[in-house]
Amino acid sequence: MITRDMEAGTELWIWRGLAVRLPVDWEMLQYSLNIESGRCGFADRYGFRFELTWRRVEGAPDFDRMLSDYLAKLTEEGMQDGHRIHNAGHEGLKGVMDGETITRFGCFATEASCLVELVFPWPNARDKVLEAGVLKSFSETTADNTGCHRWRAFGLDVKVPSSLSLGACKVEPAHVEWQFMDRRGRVALRFSRRGMVDEWLHQSVRGWLEREVKLSDRPPARWQHERVGRHAVDRVEGRSAARGWLRRSPSLRSEAWICPEDGRLYNWIAEARPGLPERPLVCCGGE
């Protein structure tokens, strides 16, 4: 049996406004960009341990009836010993599927108007303490006073204007990148986190940023180098390279730095739009 102190040894994950704390060795291996209906799956080195699913609905459901119907459906699909349970103020179901115990809990996220399910596969015995810790940690995040939503996953901790949606997510060894799109489907905000810096960065951070943002020289870009706590941050404001003689190139802002705590290179690039926080990306100490 696995037992943990959920006040320590956990990591905060925030995806599409849904936040949960999980053991640090549970990694997100599956995720969905669909804001209407999707899932995120987490696993440790032994297999899947947790699943978070969401589905947009018109309003809060009748949970008692919904759980009864769900229990009947799962029983028809082969679940054995299915019955209702509760833990940490959440109602749910427990049963055995393909020889494995699974517990499921439902809740309604009011701000997003989403039906949320939290699923725990138990390859060994069910750990009620661990289960309760995760359930208690679950919450729905809302926009801050600037109209921005927080996302936190894969080592990135960002704030994004509500008008943008996550359109692309790249998760590769030593390279994570998110692209947030505007309503026209254009990339408006990009975040990245790169590791193994000593292996590939053979120039200054400013030199790397100059290549990365591809700024126009008309008007000349404005560069700054400043200290933010223990971080040496290179910042630039200007306009992107021209997109065509009939279209005015958009204004851009960007920052890049190497975090002295984890040695990774962090970068964000954005159109200079109202409502964007002064620093939409943080690294160490972001919780």
C-alpha positions in Angstrom: 0.0 0.0 0.0 1.2 3.5 -0.9 0.8 6.1 1.8 1.8 9.8 1.5 1.7 13.0 3.3 -0.2 15.1 0.8 1.1 18.3 2.4 4.5 17.5 0.9 5.9 15.7 -2.0 3.2 16.9 -4.4 3.1 19.1 -7.5 0.4 21.5 -8.6 -1.1 21.0 -12.0 -3.5 23.4 -13.7 -5.1 22.6 -17.0 -8.0 24.5 -18.7 -8.9 26.0 -15.3 -8.9 22.7 -13.3 -6.3 22.4 -10.6 -5.1 19.4 -8.6 -2.1 18.4 -6.5 -0.5 15.0 -7.3 2.5 13.1 -6.1 5.7 14.4 -7.7 6.4 11.1 -9.4 3.0 11.2 -11.3 3.6 12.7 -14.7 1.1 13.8 -17.3 1.4 11.4 -20.3 -1.9 12.2 -22.0 -3.6 15.5 -22.5 -6.3 17.2 -24.5 -6.4 20.6 -26.2 -10.2 20.4 -26.5 -11.8 22.8 -24.0 -15.3 21.3 -24.5 -14.5 17.7 -23.7 -11.2 16.0 -22.9 -8.9 14.2 -20.5 -5.5 14.3 -18.9 -3.9 11.0 -17.8 -1.1 10.7 -15.2 1.2 7.8 -14.6 4.2 6.8 -12.5 6.8 4.2 -13.6 4.4 1.4 -12.8 1.4 2.5 -14.9 -1.5 4.9 -15.0 -2.5 6.4 -11.6 -5.0 9.2 -12.2 -7.3 10.5 -14.9 -9.0 13.9 -15.0 -11.8 14.3 -17.5 -14.2 17.1 -18.3 -17.2 17.7 -20.5 -19.1 21.0 -21.0 -22.7 20.8 -19.9 -25.6 23.2 -19.7 -25.8 23.2 -15.9 -25.2 21.2 -12.7 -26.5 17.6 -13.1 -28.6 15.6 -10.7 -25.6 13.7 -9.2 -27.6 11.1 -7.4 -29.4 10.0 -10.6 -26.2 10.4 -12.7 -24.2 8.1 -10.4 -27.0 5.5 -10.4 -27.1 5.6 -14.2 -23.3 5.5 -14.5 -23.1 2.5 -12.1 -25.6 0.6 -14.3 -23.7 1.5 -17.4 -20.4 0.4 -16.1 -21.9 -2.9 -14.8 -23.2 -3.6 -18.3 -19.7 -3.0 -19.6 -18.3 -5.7 -17.3 -17.5 -3.9 -14.0 -17.8 -6.3 -11.0 -18.7 -5.5 -7.4 -19.7 -2.0 -8.4 -21.1 0.2 -5.6 -21.4 3.8 -4.4 -18.7 5.3 -2.2 -17.7 8.7 -0.8 -14.4 10.2 0.3 -13.3 13.8 1.3 -16.8 15.2 0.5 -17.0 13.7 -3.0 -19.5 11.1 -4.1 -18.3 8.3 -6.4 -18.2 4.7 -7.5 -15.9 1.7 -6.9 -15.6 -1.5 -8.9 -13.3 -4.0 -10.5 -12.6 -3.8 -14.2 -10.3 -6.4 -15.9 -9.0 -7.4 -12.5 -8.1 -3.9 -11.3 -9.9 -1.8 -8.7 -11.0 1.6 -9.9 -12.6 4.5 -8.0 -14.3 7.3 -9.7 -15.6 10.6 -8.3 -17.6 13.4 -10.0 -18.0 17.1 -9.4 -19.3 20.2 -11.2 -17.0 23.0 -12.1 -19.2 26.1 -12.0 -17.1 28.7 -13.7 -16.4 26.4 -16.7 -19.8 24.7 -16.5 -18.1 21.4 -16.8 -18.8 17.9 -15.5 -15.5 16.7 -14.1 -14.6 13.1 -13.3 -11.5 12.1 -11.2 -10.5 8.5 -11.8 -8.1 6.4 -9.7 -6.9 3.0 -11.0 -5.4 1.0 -8.1 -3.0 -1.7 -9.3 -2.6 -2.8 -5.7 -4.8 -2.0 -2.7 -6.9 1.2 -2.7 -5.2 4.0 -0.7 -8.0 6.1 0.8 -5.5 8.6 2.4 -3.8 9.3 -0.9 -7.2 9.4 -2.7 -8.6 11.9 -0.1 -5.6 14.1 -0.5 -6.0 14.4 -4.2 -9.7 15.0 -3.9 -9.3 17.7 -1.3 -6.7 19.4 -3.5 -8.9 19.6 -6.6 -10.3 23.1 -7.3 -11.4 25.3 -10.2 -9.3 28.3 -11.0 -10.8 31.6 -12.2 -9.5 34.6 -14.1 -7.5 37.1 -12.1 -8.2 40.8 -11.9 -6.4 41.3 -15.3 -8.6 38.7 -17.0 -5.9 36.1 -17.2 -6.1 32.4 -16.5 -3.2 30.3 -15.0 -1.9 27.2 -16.6 0.8 25.0 -14.9 2.2 21.8 -16.3 5.4 20.3 -17.7 7.5 22.8 -15.8 5.7 25.8 -17.3 3.7 28.2 -15.1 2.0 30.9 -17.1 -0.8 33.5 -17.2 -2.8 33.8 -20.4 -5.6 36.3 -21.4 -9.0 34.7 -21.4 -9.4 35.5 -25.1 -6.7 33.0 -26.1 -6.9 29.2 -26.2 -4.2 26.5 -26.2 -3.7 25.5 -29.8 -0.5 23.5 -29.6 1.5 21.7 -27.0 4.9 20.1 -27.6 6.4 17.9 -25.0 9.8 16.5 -25.9 12.9 15.6 -23.9 14.5 18.9 -22.8 11.9 21.0 -24.7 8.4 22.0 -23.8 6.5 24.6 -25.8 2.9 25.9 -25.7 1.2 28.1 -28.3 -1.9 30.0 -27.5 -4.1 31.2 -30.3 -6.4 34.1 -30.9 -10.0 33.8 -32.3 -8.6 33.8 -35.8 -6.4 30.8 -35.1 -3.1 32.8 -35.2 -0.4 32.3 -32.6 -0.6 35.2 -30.2 1.5 33.9 -27.3 4.2 31.3 -27.0 6.0 29.8 -24.0 8.9 27.5 -24.0 11.3 25.7 -21.5 14.5 24.2 -22.8 16.9 21.9 -20.9 20.4 20.6 -21.5 21.5 24.3 -22.2 25.2 23.6 -21.9 24.9 21.1 -24.8 23.5 23.5 -27.4 23.6 27.1 -26.3 26.9 28.4 -27.6 26.0 32.1 -27.4 24.5 34.6 -25.1 20.8 34.5 -24.1 20.3 37.8 -26.0 22.0 36.3 -29.1 19.6 33.3 -29.0 16.6 35.6 -28.5 17.6 37.7 -31.5 17.4 34.6 -33.7 14.2 33.3 -32.0 12.0 36.4 -32.3 13.0 37.5 -35.9 12.3 41.2 -35.4 12.2 43.9 -38.0 14.8 46.6 -37.9 12.2 49.3 -38.7 11.8 50.7 -36.2 14.8 49.4 -34.3 14.0 47.0 -31.5 14.4 48.2 -27.9 16.5 45.8 -25.7 16.9 45.6 -22.0 19.0 43.5 -19.6 17.8 43.5 -16.0 18.0 41.5 -12.8 14.8 40.0 -11.6 15.7 38.4 -8.2 18.5 35.9 -9.0 17.6 35.9 -12.7 19.3 37.8 -15.5 16.5 38.6 -18.0 16.9 39.8 -21.6 13.9 41.6 -22.8 13.0 43.0 -26.2 10.1 45.1 -27.7 9.7 45.8 -31.4 7.9 44.6 -34.5 8.1 41.2 -36.2 9.6 40.7 -39.6 7.2 42.0 -42.3 4.4 39.6 -43.3 3.6 41.3 -46.6 3.7 44.8 -48.1 -0.1 45.3 -47.5 0.0 44.2 -43.9 1.6 46.0 -41.0 3.8 43.8 -39.0 2.6 43.2 -35.5 4.3 44.5 -32.4 6.1 41.9 -30.2 7.4 41.6 -26.7 9.6 38.8 -25.5 11.8 37.8 -22.6 14.4 35.0 -22.1 16.5 33.9 -19.2 18.3 30.9 -17.7 16.9 29.9 -14.3 19.8 29.5 -11.8 17.8 26.9 -9.9 17.1 24.3 -12.6 19.5 25.5 -15.4 16.8 25.7 -18.0 16.2 28.4 -20.6 12.7 30.0 -20.3 11.2 32.2 -23.0 7.9 33.9 -23.9 7.0 35.7 -27.1 3.8 37.7 -27.4 1.9 40.3 -29.4 1.9 43.5 -27.4 -1.8 43.2 -26.4 -3.7 44.8 -23.6 -4.2 42.6 -20.5 -1.0 40.7 -20.8 0.8 40.6 -17.4 4.2 42.2 -17.2 5.7 38.8 -16.8 3.3 36.0 -17.9 5.9 33.2 -17.3 7.6 32.3 -14.1 10.0 29.5 -13.3 11.1 28.7 -9.7 9.0 29.7 -6.8 5.8 29.9 -8.8 3.4 28.2 -6.5 
